[in-house]
Amino acid sequence: MTDARAAIAKLRVELEGLGVTDAYEVCDEAILSVWIGLVVSYKEGFYRWQEGVGKRRHLGTDAVGCAIRVARRYAELRADVPSWWEDLTATSRGDAADYP
């Protein structure tokens, strides 16, 4: 297992502990999809996530701190679905998609 895959596995465990249970790995790389449009990767020793078109970086290498920030943002996004989400779901799932 590569360092990036191990880091994503740790992050996934921490997210599950915070109630984010529907995250899943994507592609062959160490990328974790938390929600449509909220994707976390581990590269060059840092956790990075993309939210729609915006990119963020957790300023540490700890899975716990990143999980807390990502879980908080996940809850915010689900409570107040952003305008970019509708376009992204239509592209990803088709025009008849409803958000979860």
QUIWO-V78364 format. One record per residue. N is the residue number from 1. PHI is phi in radians with two decimals (NA if undefined). D_LAST is the distance of its C-alpha to the last C-alpha in whole Angstrom. Layout:
# QUIWO-V78364
n:N phi:PHI d_last:D_LAST
n:N phi:PHI d_last:D_LAST
This chain:
# QUIWO-V78364
n:1 phi:NA d_last:32
n:2 phi:-1.31 d_last:32
n:3 phi:-1.05 d_last:32
n:4 phi:-1.13 d_last:29
n:5 phi:-1.12 d_last:27
n:6 phi:-1.12 d_last:28
n:7 phi:-1.12 d_last:27
n:8 phi:-1.17 d_last:23
n:9 phi:-1.10 d_last:24
n:10 phi:-1.10 d_last:25
n:11 phi:-1.07 d_last:22
n:12 phi:-1.08 d_last:20
n:13 phi:-1.07 d_last:22
n:14 phi:-1.14 d_last:22
n:15 phi:-1.10 d_last:18
n:16 phi:-1.07 d_last:18
n:17 phi:-1.12 d_last:20
n:18 phi:-1.65 d_last:18
n:19 phi:1.69 d_last:15
n:20 phi:-1.61 d_last:13
n:21 phi:-1.78 d_last:13
n:22 phi:-1.81 d_last:11
n:23 phi:-1.30 d_last:13
n:24 phi:-2.58 d_last:15
n:25 phi:-1.35 d_last:18
n:26 phi:-2.18 d_last:19
n:27 phi:1.08 d_last:22
n:28 phi:-1.51 d_last:25
n:29 phi:-1.49 d_last:25
n:30 phi:-1.49 d_last:24
n:31 phi:-2.23 d_last:21
n:32 phi:-2.07 d_last:18
n:33 phi:-1.58 d_last:14
n:34 phi:-1.55 d_last:12
n:35 phi:-2.80 d_last:9
n:36 phi:-1.00 d_last:10
n:37 phi:1.61 d_last:13
n:38 phi:-2.13 d_last:14
n:39 phi:-2.19 d_last:16
n:40 phi:-2.02 d_last:19
n:41 phi:-2.33 d_last:22
n:42 phi:-2.16 d_last:26
n:43 phi:-2.58 d_last:29
n:44 phi:0.95 d_last:32
n:45 phi:1.47 d_last:32
n:46 phi:-2.22 d_last:29
n:47 phi:-1.44 d_last:25
n:48 phi:-2.25 d_last:24
n:49 phi:-2.39 d_last:20
n:50 phi:-2.07 d_last:19
n:51 phi:-2.17 d_last:17
n:52 phi:1.11 d_last:16
n:53 phi:-1.67 d_last:20
n:54 phi:-1.48 d_last:21
n:55 phi:-2.02 d_last:23
n:56 phi:-2.27 d_last:23
n:57 phi:-2.42 d_last:26
n:58 phi:-1.36 d_last:26
n:59 phi:-1.42 d_last:30
n:60 phi:-2.65 d_last:30
n:61 phi:-1.88 d_last:30
n:62 phi:-1.53 d_last:29
n:63 phi:-1.17 d_last:26
n:64 phi:-1.10 d_last:25
n:65 phi:-1.09 d_last:26
n:66 phi:-1.14 d_last:23
n:67 phi:-1.05 d_last:21
n:68 phi:-1.08 d_last:21
n:69 phi:-1.16 d_last:21
n:70 phi:-1.19 d_last:18
n:71 phi:-1.11 d_last:16
n:72 phi:-1.12 d_last:17
n:73 phi:-1.18 d_last:16
n:74 phi:-1.00 d_last:12
n:75 phi:-1.12 d_last:12
n:76 phi:-1.10 d_last:14
n:77 phi:-1.12 d_last:11
n:78 phi:-1.21 d_last:8
n:79 phi:-1.31 d_last:11
n:80 phi:-2.39 d_last:12
n:81 phi:-1.09 d_last:10
n:82 phi:-1.27 d_last:13
n:83 phi:-1.11 d_last:15
n:84 phi:-1.20 d_last:15
n:85 phi:-1.15 d_last:11
n:86 phi:-1.04 d_last:12
n:87 phi:-1.13 d_last:15
n:88 phi:-1.17 d_last:13
n:89 phi:-1.19 d_last:10
n:90 phi:-1.10 d_last:13
n:91 phi:-1.23 d_last:15
n:92 phi:-1.34 d_last:14
n:93 phi:-1.98 d_last:12
n:94 phi:1.94 d_last:14
n:95 phi:-1.14 d_last:15
n:96 phi:-1.54 d_last:13
n:97 phi:-1.26 d_last:9
n:98 phi:-1.97 d_last:6
n:99 phi:-1.35 d_last:4
n:100 phi:-1.18 d_last:0
